[in-house]
Amino acid sequence: MANIYKYKIVIVCIGFALSLNLWAQGKESSACNDISPLKIERTAGGAEHYSIDYKALDINRADYSDAFEIYMTPLDGRLYEDCTQQFIDGKISLDPQFFSCAESPVNGVLGNDFSRIEIYTYPDVVRTDSVTYAVRGRTKVKSVVRDFAGEIKIKKIYFMPDADYLDYYVIIADYSLREDTAQKDSGEFKGIFGAYGYIDSAAPDLLQVDDRNSVADSYENRTYVGTWQSYDNPNEAKRCVWGDYRLPFCFDFDIGAGDIMVNPEYKSPEWDRYMQWGDFEVIETENGERRTVYKNPWW
């Protein structure tokens, strides 16, 4: 009889331990899929989409990449076509401009003080397998410039027929970009990349960056949402978001109605230079045209 009681005690203990483990896994899973900052809205045509409730953002949470992935993913019940396998099979391809810069870097925010970070990715983007692109470039924070190299791995590509505007595609990917360990105070960028593309009838197999609505106030594209983590301090990650024009999950950083307007609370010489177009100058080309160019390229 004593042995039976011992077995019962052991079984109860094992069951309790398993319950604790499952509870912990559930808590971890919940934390990784927290969509509390997101709310569902409808367009004039009745299509559902996520928007961001900026009042629900938590300043103590550095990584919003999981919420960004959900934000970019089409909602259940909405008409869309999953084109990921077509991409893997080579039936459609991505223009390398999704991952590279042209004549100037893109801007982003770093940390809780929303420091300005500039990112330039070189045009020599290489597709290394069916879903992976190798990229390299440089970052700049204040006067500090660092080199990086890494990978962008495509997770999903959706075709979105849009009755309200124009058909478009959604591209979602993981990214991991590692700064040179030999350079001082360097680290690694990780998170989710999201972009919008379209296919022109002149190139029916090529997805191009969708800049057809780039003059709109809310335009955002080729967006990276994630963290930067120092090699010297791997236990502390800083939020880092960058991309074309407007940036999501940036709290009260951008208070502009039409154009980007940096909140005075995050004022800095770097953001002042950005707001005053201090990085650019207008030049006249040989054929008499006027062009806006970056003054002092650092990449």
C-alpha positions as CSV (number, residue, x, y, z in Angstrom):
1,M,0.0,0.0,0.0
2,A,2.9,2.4,0.8
3,N,4.3,1.8,-2.6
4,I,1.0,2.7,-4.2
5,Y,0.9,6.0,-2.3
6,K,4.5,6.7,-3.4
7,Y,3.5,6.1,-7.1
8,K,0.5,8.4,-6.7
9,I,2.7,11.2,-5.2
10,V,5.2,10.8,-8.1
11,I,2.4,11.0,-10.7
12,V,0.9,14.1,-9.0
13,C,4.3,15.8,-9.0
14,I,5.0,14.9,-12.6
15,G,1.6,16.2,-13.6
16,F,2.1,19.4,-11.7
17,A,5.5,20.0,-13.3
18,L,4.0,19.3,-16.8
19,S,1.2,21.8,-16.0
20,L,3.7,24.4,-15.0
21,N,5.7,23.8,-18.2
22,L,2.6,24.1,-20.4
23,W,1.5,27.2,-18.6
24,A,5.0,28.8,-19.1
25,Q,4.9,27.8,-22.8
26,G,1.5,29.3,-23.1
27,K,2.6,32.5,-21.5
28,E,5.7,32.7,-23.8
29,S,3.5,32.0,-26.9
30,S,1.1,34.7,-25.8
31,A,3.9,37.2,-25.3
32,C,5.2,36.4,-28.8
33,N,1.8,36.9,-30.4
34,D,0.6,39.9,-28.4
35,I,-1.6,41.9,-30.8
36,S,-3.0,44.3,-28.1
37,P,-1.8,47.4,-30.0
38,L,-3.7,46.3,-33.1
39,K,-7.3,47.0,-34.0
40,I,-9.5,46.0,-36.9
41,E,-10.8,48.6,-39.3
42,R,-12.7,48.5,-42.6
43,T,-12.1,50.4,-45.8
44,A,-14.9,52.1,-47.7
45,G,-15.3,48.9,-49.7
46,G,-15.7,46.8,-46.6
47,A,-12.2,45.2,-46.6
48,E,-10.8,44.5,-43.1
49,H,-7.3,45.5,-42.1
50,Y,-5.3,46.1,-39.0
51,S,-4.4,49.6,-37.7
52,I,-2.2,50.5,-34.8
53,D,-3.6,51.8,-31.5
54,Y,-0.6,54.0,-30.5
55,K,-2.1,54.6,-27.0
56,A,-1.8,50.8,-26.4
57,L,2.0,50.6,-27.1
58,D,4.2,49.8,-24.1
59,I,7.4,51.9,-24.0
60,N,9.0,49.1,-22.0
61,R,8.5,46.6,-24.8
62,A,11.4,47.0,-27.3
63,D,10.4,44.4,-29.8
64,Y,7.2,44.8,-31.8
65,S,8.2,42.7,-34.7
66,D,5.6,40.0,-33.9
67,A,2.8,42.6,-34.0
68,F,4.2,44.1,-37.2
69,E,4.1,40.7,-38.9
70,I,0.4,40.3,-37.9
71,Y,-0.2,43.9,-39.0
72,M,1.1,43.1,-42.4
73,T,-0.7,39.7,-42.7
74,P,-4.1,39.7,-44.5
75,L,-7.0,39.1,-42.2
76,D,-9.1,35.9,-42.3
77,G,-12.1,36.3,-44.6
78,R,-10.5,38.9,-46.8
79,L,-9.9,37.9,-50.4
80,Y,-6.2,37.3,-51.1
81,E,-3.9,34.8,-52.9
82,D,-0.9,33.2,-51.2
83,C,1.9,33.5,-53.8
84,T,4.8,32.3,-51.7
85,Q,5.1,29.0,-53.5
86,Q,5.1,30.7,-56.9
87,F,8.0,32.8,-55.7
88,I,9.9,29.8,-54.4
89,D,9.3,28.0,-57.7
90,G,10.7,31.0,-59.6
91,K,7.4,31.9,-61.3
92,I,7.6,35.5,-59.9
93,S,10.7,37.3,-58.6
94,L,11.5,40.4,-56.5
95,D,13.2,43.4,-57.8
96,P,16.5,43.8,-55.7
97,Q,15.4,47.4,-55.0
98,F,13.2,46.0,-52.3
99,F,16.4,45.5,-50.2
100,S,18.8,48.2,-51.5
101,C,19.1,52.0,-51.5
102,A,19.4,54.2,-54.5
103,E,21.0,57.6,-54.0
104,S,20.5,58.2,-50.3
105,P,20.1,56.2,-47.0
106,V,16.8,55.6,-45.3
107,N,16.0,56.9,-41.8
108,G,14.9,55.2,-38.6
109,V,14.7,55.4,-34.8
110,L,16.8,53.7,-32.3
111,G,16.1,53.2,-28.6
112,N,13.6,54.8,-26.2
113,D,15.0,58.3,-27.0
114,F,14.3,57.7,-30.7
115,S,17.8,58.6,-31.9
116,R,18.1,59.0,-35.6
117,I,19.7,56.1,-37.4
118,E,20.5,56.1,-41.1
119,I,20.8,52.8,-43.0
120,Y,22.3,52.4,-46.5
121,T,22.1,49.0,-48.2
122,Y,24.4,48.5,-51.2
123,P,22.8,47.5,-54.6
124,D,24.8,44.2,-54.8
125,V,21.9,42.2,-53.4
126,V,22.4,38.4,-54.0
127,R,19.7,35.7,-53.9
128,T,21.4,32.8,-52.2
129,D,18.6,30.2,-52.2
130,S,14.8,30.0,-52.9
131,V,13.9,32.4,-50.1
132,T,17.1,34.1,-48.9
133,Y,18.8,37.3,-50.0
134,A,22.3,38.3,-48.8
135,V,22.7,42.1,-48.2
136,R,25.4,44.4,-47.0
137,G,25.6,48.1,-46.1
138,R,26.4,50.7,-43.5
139,T,24.7,52.3,-40.6
140,K,25.2,55.8,-39.1
141,V,24.2,57.1,-35.7
142,K,25.4,60.7,-35.0
143,S,29.0,60.5,-36.5
144,V,29.6,56.8,-35.9
145,V,29.5,54.7,-39.1
146,R,29.5,50.9,-39.0
147,D,29.5,48.1,-41.6
148,F,26.9,45.3,-41.6
149,A,26.1,42.2,-43.6
150,G,23.3,39.7,-43.2
151,E,20.3,37.9,-44.6
152,I,16.6,38.6,-45.5
153,K,14.5,35.5,-45.7
154,I,11.1,35.7,-47.4
155,K,8.3,34.2,-45.2
156,K,5.1,35.1,-47.2
157,I,4.0,36.9,-50.3
158,Y,0.3,37.7,-50.8
159,F,-1.5,39.1,-53.7
160,M,-4.2,41.6,-52.6
161,P,-7.0,42.5,-55.0
162,D,-8.1,46.0,-53.9
163,A,-11.4,47.2,-55.1
164,D,-10.9,50.6,-53.5
165,Y,-7.5,51.4,-55.1
166,L,-5.0,49.3,-57.0
167,D,-4.1,45.6,-56.7
168,Y,-0.9,45.1,-54.8
169,Y,1.3,42.5,-53.1
170,V,2.5,42.1,-49.5
171,I,6.0,40.8,-48.8
172,I,6.9,39.6,-45.3
173,A,10.4,38.5,-44.3
174,D,12.7,37.8,-41.4
175,Y,15.9,39.8,-41.3
176,S,19.2,39.4,-39.4
177,L,21.9,42.0,-40.1
178,R,25.2,41.8,-38.2
179,E,27.5,44.8,-37.8
180,D,31.2,44.2,-37.9
181,T,32.4,42.8,-34.6
182,A,35.7,44.5,-35.0
183,Q,34.1,47.9,-34.9
184,K,33.4,49.6,-31.6
185,D,30.0,49.3,-30.0
186,S,28.6,47.2,-32.8
187,G,25.6,44.8,-32.6
188,E,22.9,42.9,-34.5
189,F,19.6,43.9,-36.0
190,K,16.8,41.4,-36.0
191,G,13.1,41.6,-36.8
192,I,10.4,41.5,-39.5
193,F,10.7,43.2,-42.9
194,G,7.4,44.3,-44.6
195,A,6.9,45.8,-48.0
196,Y,4.3,46.4,-50.7
197,G,4.9,45.6,-54.4
198,Y,3.1,45.5,-57.7
199,I,3.4,43.9,-61.1
200,D,3.5,46.0,-64.2
201,S,2.1,44.5,-67.5
202,A,5.5,45.2,-69.1
203,A,7.2,42.8,-66.7
204,P,4.5,40.3,-65.6
205,D,6.9,38.1,-63.6
206,L,8.7,40.8,-61.6
207,L,7.4,42.3,-58.3
208,Q,8.5,46.0,-58.1
209,V,8.5,48.3,-55.1
210,D,5.0,49.9,-55.0
211,D,5.6,53.6,-55.0
212,R,2.5,54.5,-56.9
213,N,1.0,56.1,-53.8
214,S,4.3,57.6,-52.4
215,V,2.9,61.1,-52.3
216,A,0.2,60.1,-49.8
217,D,0.5,61.3,-46.2
218,S,0.4,57.8,-44.7
219,Y,2.8,56.2,-47.2
220,E,5.1,53.6,-45.7
221,N,7.1,50.8,-47.4
222,R,10.2,48.6,-47.1
223,T,9.8,48.8,-43.4
224,Y,12.0,47.0,-40.8
225,V,10.6,46.6,-37.3
226,G,12.7,44.9,-34.6
227,T,15.6,45.4,-32.3
228,W,19.3,46.2,-32.2
229,Q,21.3,44.2,-29.7
230,S,24.8,45.1,-28.7
231,Y,27.4,42.4,-28.8
232,D,28.8,43.7,-25.5
233,N,25.4,43.7,-23.8
234,P,23.4,40.8,-25.2
235,N,20.8,41.0,-22.5
236,E,19.5,44.4,-23.5
237,A,17.9,45.1,-26.9
238,K,16.9,48.5,-28.2
239,R,13.9,49.0,-30.5
240,C,15.0,49.9,-34.0
241,V,12.5,50.8,-36.8
242,W,13.4,52.1,-40.2
243,G,12.0,52.3,-43.7
244,D,10.5,54.6,-46.4
245,Y,8.8,57.6,-45.0
246,R,6.3,57.0,-42.2
247,L,7.4,54.5,-39.5
248,P,5.0,52.2,-37.5
249,F,5.2,51.3,-33.8
250,C,7.1,54.6,-33.0
251,F,4.8,55.8,-30.2
252,D,4.5,59.6,-30.2
253,F,7.8,60.2,-32.2
254,D,6.0,61.4,-35.4
255,I,3.3,63.9,-34.6
256,G,2.8,65.2,-38.2
257,A,-0.6,65.2,-39.8
258,G,0.6,65.2,-43.4
259,D,4.4,65.2,-43.4
260,I,6.7,63.6,-40.8
261,M,7.0,66.0,-37.9
262,V,9.4,64.9,-35.1
263,N,8.1,65.4,-31.6
264,P,10.1,68.2,-29.9
265,E,10.6,65.8,-27.0
266,Y,13.0,63.9,-29.2
267,K,14.8,66.9,-30.6
268,S,18.4,66.4,-31.6
269,P,20.9,67.9,-34.1
270,E,20.5,64.8,-36.3
271,W,16.7,65.1,-36.4
272,D,16.9,68.9,-36.9
273,R,19.1,68.3,-39.9
274,Y,16.6,65.8,-41.3
275,M,13.7,68.2,-40.8
276,Q,15.5,71.1,-42.4
277,W,16.8,69.0,-45.4
278,G,20.3,69.7,-44.2
279,D,21.7,66.5,-45.6
280,F,20.7,67.5,-49.2
281,E,21.6,70.1,-51.7
282,V,20.3,71.0,-55.2
283,I,22.8,70.8,-58.0
284,E,22.6,71.5,-61.7
285,T,23.5,68.8,-64.1
286,E,25.5,69.2,-67.4
287,N,22.2,69.3,-69.4
288,G,20.8,72.0,-67.2
289,E,18.5,69.9,-65.0
290,R,18.3,70.5,-61.2
291,R,18.7,67.5,-58.9
292,T,18.6,67.0,-55.2
293,V,21.6,64.9,-53.9
294,Y,22.9,63.8,-50.6
295,K,25.7,66.3,-49.6
296,N,28.3,64.1,-47.9
297,P,27.9,60.4,-48.7
298,W,29.3,58.3,-45.9
299,W,28.8,54.9,-47.3
